[in-house]
Amino acid sequence: MKPEKRDYDAIVVGSGPNGLAAAILLQQQGLSVLIIEGKEVIGGGLSSAELTLPGFTHDVCSAIHPMAVASPFFKTLPLAEHGLEYLQPVLAAAHPFDDGSAAIVDHAIQKTAQYLGRDAKTYTSLMENITTAWPLIDEDALGPLHFPKHPLAMAGFGLKALSSATGFVKRFKEKHARGLFAGMAAHAIQPLSNLSTTAIGLVLMACGHLKGWPIPKGGSKFIAEALAGYFKSLGGKIETGTFVTSLGQLPSAHAVLFDVTPKQLLQIAGHKFSSIYKWQLERYRYGMGVFKVDWALDGPIPFTAEACRRAGTLHLGNTFEEIAEGELMTSKGRQAEKPFVLLAQQSLFDASRAPEGKQTAWAYCHVPNGSEQDMTALIENQVERFAPGFKDLILAKHTMNTQQMEAHNRNYVGGDINGGILDLGQLFTRPALRWSPYKTAAKGLYICSSSTPPGGGVHGMCGYNAAKNVLKDIFNIKIR
């Protein structure tokens, strides 16, 4: 039986992937749901635009989507019926080295292992175990701390995942496997010596072997548009162009879910919270930021290693030691001269992204939170290092520093795209130490952003898990 009548059963503030996921799950249960988005367009980090020249489509924030295609919730939704088409690069990812060689992530574990020399057997055994276990534990791993459905499989994964990348990589002997793993683990955006940095590396490699690292045809915005299209087909409503700064702006509802970080949540509803909860949110820690560059190019990037010309994603940083040192320096507020660069070349596999004969490229590096330093030259030097002649192909470029990233998406506090550092201290207790991390100290108010478990990435599981809590707490509906 539903509680007394309100304007809506639930309101979701913010239309990023987590806000959309939360709204969809609630709407699927027959509730009336309103999404309120501050910008004129939906999607949060899922946005695309002509940032450089007419005819060149660039992803403003997220670009390659292994977690979206592998998301336990998203994969249950009929998104293809609402215009979403994924394109798979020939290779999910590649990692070049100074000697002209490269390591790769192919769909097949054995083909990946062929590039790893003496570490081939170790890698094959490791990833066969992880890819076998992942479908059994994905929903539990991408959720709050609780007793898993498959405890033995989860324990086997967890013992590896909670280790530091610096410790885990010792099982590999040669630079190719060590460098490849460094690039994967560096997605954690923290020093590789931190505990739990192995987790993201293993998950991303498993996703590469199980589902690939796909590109949404036409741009990342089509993921958001497909989610919104499905939500509206269920009867959901979306209002754009209203930044919520106080609870007084909202219609009445039994539950409000905020796809925002603790900083904004305190501004909007801090007066409703207990002193202990407010104290915890005020102590919430944000991590390193990013500096991003988009290029319009006169042709494909001429990587020295042939495999890199077939990959959707490139990790540019050479050896494990170089990447680890750069990430550590950046975390301490200093900038590496050779930063680890994540690069995507979507137009190689999606002709709709650029005019005929031309290409786009997308890249970012990690910087200290709030940094205003222009990293364009250092990033371009890193690309040129592994692809001599790259700079000669540049027709136009567009850059975003940490402040511009935050201006584009208020959840990127100081340029932090993960909604807060994902170290061991905030892995399961984000944003506060509570039985339910999604439930605030005020009745009916919930947080569903990447500042809750499992954290950053386009997977929607933060929103899904928060909505499950709302359904159980407010509407007495249990989702298994």
C-alpha positions as CSV (number, residue, x, y, z in Angstrom):
1,M,0.0,0.0,0.0
2,K,1.4,3.4,-1.0
3,P,1.8,6.3,1.4
4,E,-0.6,9.3,1.2
5,K,-0.7,11.2,-2.1
6,R,2.0,13.7,-3.1
7,D,2.8,15.4,-6.4
8,Y,5.2,12.5,-7.2
9,D,6.1,9.3,-5.5
10,A,9.8,10.1,-6.1
11,I,12.0,12.9,-7.4
12,V,15.5,12.4,-8.7
13,V,17.8,15.5,-8.8
14,G,20.3,15.1,-11.6
15,S,20.2,13.1,-14.8
16,G,23.6,11.5,-15.0
17,P,23.7,7.7,-15.5
18,N,23.0,7.1,-11.8
19,G,20.1,9.4,-11.6
20,L,18.6,7.9,-14.8
21,A,19.2,4.4,-13.4
22,A,17.5,5.2,-10.1
23,A,14.5,6.8,-11.9
24,I,14.1,3.9,-14.2
25,L,14.0,1.3,-11.5
26,L,11.4,3.3,-9.5
27,Q,9.3,3.9,-12.6
28,Q,9.4,0.2,-13.5
29,Q,7.6,-0.4,-10.2
30,G,4.6,1.7,-11.2
31,L,5.6,4.8,-9.2
32,S,5.4,8.4,-10.5
33,V,8.9,9.8,-10.9
34,L,10.2,13.2,-11.9
35,I,13.8,13.9,-12.9
36,I,15.0,17.5,-12.4
37,E,18.2,18.4,-14.4
38,G,20.0,21.7,-13.9
39,K,21.3,21.9,-17.5
40,E,19.3,22.2,-20.6
41,V,20.5,18.8,-21.7
42,I,20.4,15.5,-19.8
43,G,23.2,13.1,-19.2
44,G,25.8,14.6,-16.8
45,G,29.1,13.0,-17.9
46,L,27.3,11.4,-20.9
47,S,27.5,14.3,-23.3
48,S,28.8,14.9,-26.8
49,A,29.4,18.1,-28.8
50,E,31.3,19.7,-31.7
51,L,34.0,21.1,-29.5
52,T,36.6,21.8,-32.2
53,L,35.4,22.2,-35.7
54,P,32.0,21.6,-37.5
55,G,31.5,18.0,-38.2
56,F,33.8,16.7,-35.5
57,T,31.8,15.1,-32.6
58,H,33.7,14.8,-29.3
59,D,32.7,13.2,-26.0
60,V,32.8,16.0,-23.5
61,C,33.5,13.7,-20.5
62,S,33.1,9.9,-20.6
63,A,34.0,8.2,-23.9
64,I,34.6,4.4,-23.8
65,H,32.1,2.3,-21.9
66,P,33.2,-1.1,-20.7
67,M,31.2,-0.7,-17.5
68,A,28.0,0.5,-19.3
69,V,27.8,-2.6,-21.5
70,A,28.7,-4.9,-18.5
71,S,26.4,-3.1,-16.0
72,P,24.1,-5.7,-14.3
73,F,21.2,-3.2,-14.5
74,F,21.8,-1.6,-17.8
75,K,22.1,-4.9,-19.6
76,T,18.5,-5.7,-18.5
77,L,17.1,-2.6,-20.3
78,P,15.9,-2.4,-23.9
79,L,18.3,0.5,-24.8
80,A,18.8,-0.6,-28.4
81,E,15.1,0.0,-28.9
82,H,15.7,3.6,-27.9
83,G,18.6,4.3,-30.3
84,L,21.7,3.0,-28.6
85,E,24.2,1.1,-30.7
86,Y,27.6,0.0,-29.4
87,L,30.5,-0.3,-31.7
88,Q,33.4,-2.6,-30.8
89,P,37.0,-1.6,-31.6
90,V,39.2,-4.3,-33.0
91,L,41.2,-4.2,-29.8
92,A,39.7,-2.9,-26.5
93,A,42.9,-1.3,-25.4
94,A,46.7,-1.0,-26.1
95,H,49.7,0.1,-24.1
96,P,52.7,1.2,-26.1
97,F,56.3,1.2,-24.9
98,D,59.3,3.3,-25.9
99,D,60.9,0.5,-27.8
100,G,58.0,0.4,-30.3
101,S,56.3,-2.7,-28.8
102,A,52.9,-2.8,-27.2
103,A,50.7,-4.8,-24.9
104,I,47.0,-5.2,-25.7
105,V,43.6,-6.3,-24.4
106,D,41.9,-8.5,-27.0
107,H,38.6,-10.1,-26.5
108,A,40.4,-13.4,-26.3
109,I,42.5,-13.9,-23.2
110,Q,44.9,-16.1,-25.2
111,K,45.5,-13.4,-27.8
112,T,46.2,-10.9,-25.1
113,A,48.7,-13.3,-23.5
114,Q,50.6,-13.7,-26.7
115,Y,52.0,-10.2,-26.2
116,L,53.1,-10.8,-22.7
117,G,56.2,-13.1,-23.1
118,R,57.1,-15.0,-20.0
119,D,54.0,-13.7,-18.2
120,A,51.6,-15.3,-20.7
121,K,50.8,-18.3,-18.5
122,T,50.4,-16.2,-15.4
123,Y,48.1,-13.8,-17.1
124,T,46.0,-16.5,-18.7
125,S,45.5,-18.3,-15.4
126,L,44.6,-15.1,-13.6
127,M,42.1,-13.8,-16.1
128,E,40.4,-17.1,-16.8
129,N,39.7,-17.3,-13.0
130,I,38.5,-13.6,-12.9
131,T,36.3,-13.9,-16.0
132,T,34.7,-17.1,-14.7
133,A,33.9,-15.5,-11.4
134,W,32.8,-12.0,-12.5
135,P,29.3,-12.9,-13.9
136,L,28.6,-14.5,-10.5
137,I,29.7,-11.6,-8.4
138,D,29.3,-8.5,-10.6
139,E,26.1,-7.2,-8.8
140,D,27.6,-7.8,-5.4
141,A,30.9,-6.3,-6.3
142,L,29.2,-3.2,-7.7
143,G,27.2,-2.5,-4.6
144,P,27.4,-1.7,-0.9
145,L,29.2,-4.0,1.6
146,H,27.0,-7.0,2.3
147,F,27.0,-10.8,2.3
148,P,27.4,-11.9,-1.3
149,K,25.3,-14.5,-3.2
150,H,28.5,-16.4,-4.1
151,P,30.8,-16.0,-1.1
152,L,33.6,-18.2,-2.3
153,A,33.8,-16.5,-5.7
154,M,33.7,-13.1,-4.0
155,A,36.4,-14.0,-1.5
156,G,38.7,-15.2,-4.3
157,F,38.2,-11.9,-6.2
158,G,38.3,-9.7,-3.1
159,L,41.6,-11.1,-1.8
160,K,43.2,-10.0,-5.0
161,A,41.2,-6.8,-5.5
162,L,41.9,-5.2,-2.1
163,S,45.6,-5.4,-2.6
164,S,47.7,-2.5,-4.0
165,A,48.6,-2.5,-7.6
166,T,52.2,-2.1,-6.6
167,G,52.0,-5.3,-4.6
168,F,49.9,-7.2,-7.1
169,V,52.1,-6.5,-10.1
170,K,55.0,-8.4,-8.5
171,R,53.5,-11.6,-9.9
172,F,54.5,-10.4,-13.4
173,K,58.2,-10.5,-14.5
174,E,58.4,-8.4,-17.7
175,K,57.5,-4.8,-18.6
176,H,54.6,-5.7,-20.9
177,A,52.3,-7.3,-18.4
178,R,53.5,-4.9,-15.7
179,G,52.8,-1.8,-17.8
180,L,49.5,-3.1,-19.1
181,F,48.3,-3.6,-15.5
182,A,49.6,-0.2,-14.5
183,G,47.5,1.5,-17.1
184,M,44.4,-0.4,-16.0
185,A,44.9,0.2,-12.3
186,A,45.6,3.9,-12.9
187,H,41.9,4.4,-13.7
188,A,41.6,4.4,-9.9
189,I,43.0,7.9,-10.0
190,Q,45.2,7.5,-6.9
191,P,48.7,6.3,-6.0
192,L,49.2,2.7,-7.2
193,S,50.6,1.9,-3.8
194,N,47.2,2.4,-2.2
195,L,45.2,-0.7,-1.1
196,S,42.3,-1.6,-3.4
197,T,43.9,-0.1,-6.6
198,T,44.1,-3.6,-8.0
199,A,40.3,-3.8,-8.1
200,I,39.6,-1.5,-11.0
201,G,42.5,-3.0,-13.0
202,L,41.0,-6.5,-12.7
203,V,37.4,-5.4,-13.4
204,L,38.4,-3.4,-16.5
205,M,40.5,-6.3,-17.9
206,A,37.7,-8.8,-17.2
207,C,35.1,-6.5,-18.9
208,G,37.5,-6.3,-21.9
209,H,37.5,-10.1,-22.2
210,L,33.8,-10.6,-21.5
211,K,32.1,-7.6,-23.1
212,G,34.8,-5.5,-24.8
213,W,35.3,-1.7,-24.4
214,P,32.7,-0.4,-26.7
215,I,31.9,3.0,-28.2
216,P,28.4,4.4,-28.4
217,K,27.7,5.2,-32.1
218,G,27.4,8.9,-32.6
219,G,28.6,9.9,-29.1
220,S,28.2,9.1,-25.4
221,K,25.1,11.3,-25.3
222,F,23.2,8.4,-26.9
223,I,23.5,6.3,-23.8
224,A,21.8,9.1,-21.8
225,E,19.2,9.6,-24.5
226,A,18.4,5.9,-24.7
227,L,18.1,5.7,-20.9
228,A,15.9,8.8,-20.9
229,G,13.8,7.5,-23.8
230,Y,13.1,4.2,-22.0
231,F,12.3,6.1,-18.7
232,K,9.8,8.3,-20.5
233,S,8.3,5.3,-22.3
234,L,7.4,4.0,-18.8
235,G,5.6,7.3,-18.0
236,G,8.5,9.1,-16.3
237,K,8.9,12.9,-16.6
238,I,12.0,15.0,-17.1
239,E,12.4,18.7,-16.4
240,T,15.6,20.5,-17.5
241,G,17.1,23.9,-16.9
242,T,16.5,24.0,-13.1
243,F,19.5,23.9,-10.8
244,V,18.2,22.7,-7.4
245,T,19.8,24.7,-4.6
246,S,17.2,24.2,-1.9
247,L,14.5,21.7,-1.0
248,G,11.9,24.4,-1.3
249,Q,12.3,24.3,-5.1
250,L,11.0,20.7,-5.2
251,P,7.4,19.5,-5.6
252,S,6.1,17.2,-2.8
253,A,7.3,13.6,-3.0
254,H,7.7,10.6,-0.7
255,A,11.4,10.3,-1.6
256,V,14.0,12.5,-3.1
257,L,17.2,11.0,-4.6
258,F,20.2,13.3,-5.2
259,D,22.6,12.4,-8.0
260,V,25.1,14.9,-6.5
261,T,28.2,14.8,-4.3
262,P,28.3,15.6,-0.6
263,K,29.4,19.2,-1.3
264,Q,26.1,19.9,-3.2
265,L,24.0,17.8,-0.9
266,L,25.1,19.8,2.1
267,Q,24.2,23.0,0.3
268,I,20.8,21.8,-0.6
269,A,19.7,19.8,2.4
270,G,22.4,20.2,5.1
271,H,19.9,21.9,7.5
272,K,17.9,18.7,7.6
273,F,20.8,16.4,8.7
274,S,22.0,15.4,12.1
275,S,25.2,17.0,13.3
276,I,27.1,13.7,13.0
277,Y,26.0,13.1,9.4
278,K,26.9,16.7,8.4
279,W,30.3,16.2,10.0
280,Q,30.9,13.1,8.0
281,L,29.9,14.7,4.7
282,E,32.1,17.7,5.5
283,R,35.1,15.4,5.9
284,Y,34.4,13.6,2.6
285,R,37.6,13.6,0.5
286,Y,37.8,14.4,-3.2
287,G,40.6,13.0,-5.3
288,M,42.8,14.1,-8.1
289,G,41.3,16.0,-11.0
290,V,41.7,15.7,-14.8
291,F,42.9,18.0,-17.6
292,K,41.3,17.0,-20.9
293,V,42.1,17.7,-24.6
294,D,40.1,17.0,-27.7
295,W,41.6,17.2,-31.2
296,A,40.3,17.4,-34.7
297,L,42.9,15.6,-36.8
298,D,43.8,15.4,-40.4
299,G,44.2,11.6,-40.2
300,P,44.7,8.6,-37.9
301,I,47.3,8.9,-35.1
302,P,50.5,7.3,-36.5
303,F,51.4,5.1,-33.5
304,T,54.7,3.3,-33.9
305,A,53.2,0.1,-32.6
306,E,50.8,-1.3,-35.2
307,A,48.5,-2.8,-32.5
308,C,47.8,0.7,-31.2
309,R,46.2,1.7,-34.5
310,R,43.6,-1.0,-33.9
311,A,42.7,-0.1,-30.3
312,G,39.8,2.1,-29.1
313,T,41.7,3.1,-26.0
314,L,45.4,3.8,-25.4
315,H,47.2,4.0,-22.1
316,L,50.3,6.2,-22.6
317,G,52.8,5.9,-19.8
318,N,55.5,3.3,-20.7
319,T,56.5,1.2,-17.7
320,F,54.8,0.4,-14.4
321,E,57.4,2.4,-12.6
322,E,56.9,5.5,-14.7
323,I,53.2,5.5,-14.3
324,A,53.3,4.8,-10.5
325,E,55.8,7.6,-9.9
326,G,53.7,10.1,-11.9
327,E,50.5,9.2,-10.1
328,L,52.2,9.5,-6.7
329,M,53.7,12.9,-7.6
330,T,50.3,14.2,-8.8
331,S,48.6,12.9,-5.6
332,K,51.0,15.0,-3.6
333,G,50.2,18.2,-5.6
334,R,53.1,18.1,-8.0
335,Q,52.8,17.6,-11.7
336,A,54.8,14.9,-13.6
337,E,56.6,16.0,-16.8
338,K,55.5,12.8,-18.4
339,P,52.0,12.3,-17.2
340,F,50.0,9.1,-17.6
341,V,47.6,9.8,-20.5
342,L,44.4,8.0,-21.3
343,L,43.5,8.4,-25.0
344,A,40.5,7.3,-27.1
345,Q,40.3,7.3,-30.9
346,Q,36.6,6.8,-31.4
347,S,36.4,8.0,-35.0
348,L,38.5,5.0,-36.2
349,F,35.5,2.8,-35.5
350,D,32.7,5.3,-35.7
351,A,32.7,7.2,-39.0
352,S,29.9,9.5,-37.8
353,R,32.3,11.2,-35.5
354,A,34.4,13.1,-38.2
355,P,34.3,14.2,-41.8
356,E,35.5,11.7,-44.4
357,G,39.3,11.3,-44.2
358,K,39.5,13.1,-40.8
359,Q,39.7,11.8,-37.3
360,T,39.0,12.8,-33.7
361,A,41.0,12.0,-30.6
362,W,40.1,12.4,-26.9
363,A,42.6,12.4,-24.0
364,Y,43.1,13.4,-20.4
365,C,45.7,13.2,-17.7
366,H,45.5,13.3,-13.9
367,V,46.3,16.6,-12.1
368,P,46.1,17.9,-8.6
369,N,42.6,18.6,-7.5
370,G,41.6,22.2,-8.6
371,S,44.8,22.6,-10.7
372,E,44.7,25.4,-13.2
373,Q,47.9,24.3,-15.0
374,D,47.6,24.0,-18.8
375,M,48.7,20.4,-19.6
376,T,48.1,20.6,-23.3
377,A,51.8,20.5,-24.3
378,L,52.7,17.7,-21.9
379,I,49.8,15.6,-23.1
380,E,50.7,16.2,-26.7
381,N,54.3,15.3,-26.0
382,Q,53.2,12.0,-24.6
383,V,51.2,11.2,-27.7
384,E,54.1,12.3,-30.0
385,R,56.4,10.1,-27.9
386,F,54.6,7.0,-29.1
387,A,53.3,8.4,-32.4
388,P,55.9,10.6,-34.1
389,G,54.1,13.0,-36.5
390,F,51.0,13.3,-34.4
391,K,51.4,17.0,-33.8
392,D,51.5,17.6,-37.6
393,L,47.9,16.2,-37.9
394,I,46.3,18.6,-35.5
395,L,43.7,20.8,-37.2
396,A,42.1,22.2,-34.0
397,K,41.9,21.5,-30.3
398,H,39.7,22.1,-27.2
399,T,40.9,21.9,-23.6
400,M,39.2,21.7,-20.2
401,N,41.1,22.2,-16.9
402,T,39.7,21.1,-13.6
403,Q,37.6,24.3,-13.0
404,Q,36.1,24.0,-16.5
405,M,35.3,20.4,-15.8
406,E,33.5,21.3,-12.6
407,A,31.7,24.2,-14.4
408,H,30.4,21.6,-17.0
409,N,29.4,19.1,-14.3
410,R,29.1,20.2,-10.7
411,N,29.7,16.7,-9.5
412,Y,33.3,17.0,-10.8
413,V,34.5,18.8,-7.7
414,G,38.0,20.1,-8.4
415,G,38.0,18.1,-11.6
416,D,37.5,14.8,-9.7
417,I,35.5,12.6,-12.1
418,N,35.0,9.8,-9.6
419,G,32.8,11.7,-7.2
420,G,35.4,11.4,-4.5
421,I,38.6,9.4,-4.0
422,L,38.0,5.6,-4.2
423,D,40.7,4.6,-1.7
424,L,40.1,1.9,1.0
425,G,38.9,4.5,3.4
426,Q,36.0,5.5,1.1
427,L,35.4,2.4,-0.9
428,F,32.5,1.1,1.1
429,T,31.8,4.0,3.4
430,R,31.2,6.6,0.8
431,P,29.9,9.2,1.5
432,A,29.6,8.3,5.2
433,L,29.8,5.3,7.6
434,R,26.2,4.1,7.7
435,W,24.3,0.8,7.5
436,S,22.9,2.1,4.2
437,P,25.3,4.5,2.4
438,Y,22.4,5.8,0.2
439,K,20.2,6.8,3.1
440,T,20.8,10.3,4.5
441,A,20.1,11.4,8.1
442,A,16.8,12.9,6.9
443,K,13.7,10.8,6.3
444,G,12.9,10.4,2.6
445,L,16.2,12.0,1.4
446,Y,18.7,9.7,-0.4
447,I,22.0,10.1,-2.3
448,C,22.5,8.1,-5.5
449,S,25.6,9.6,-7.1
450,S,29.1,8.1,-7.7
451,S,29.8,9.3,-4.2
452,T,28.1,6.1,-3.0
453,P,29.2,2.5,-3.7
454,P,30.5,1.3,-6.1
455,G,31.8,4.8,-7.1
456,G,32.7,6.3,-10.5
457,G,32.0,4.9,-13.9
458,V,29.1,4.7,-16.3
459,H,27.3,1.7,-14.9
460,G,24.3,3.2,-13.1
461,M,24.7,0.8,-10.1
462,C,24.9,3.6,-7.5
463,G,21.5,4.8,-8.6
464,Y,20.1,1.3,-8.9
465,N,21.2,0.4,-5.4
466,A,19.9,3.7,-4.0
467,A,16.5,3.1,-5.7
468,K,16.3,-0.4,-4.2
469,N,16.7,1.1,-0.8
470,V,13.9,3.7,-1.5
471,L,11.6,1.0,-2.7
472,K,12.1,-1.1,0.4
473,D,12.1,1.8,2.9
474,I,9.3,3.9,1.6
475,F,7.1,1.7,-0.5
476,N,7.7,-1.8,1.0
477,I,8.8,-3.2,-2.3
478,K,11.8,-5.6,-2.3
479,I,13.9,-6.1,-5.4
480,R,16.0,-9.3,-5.4
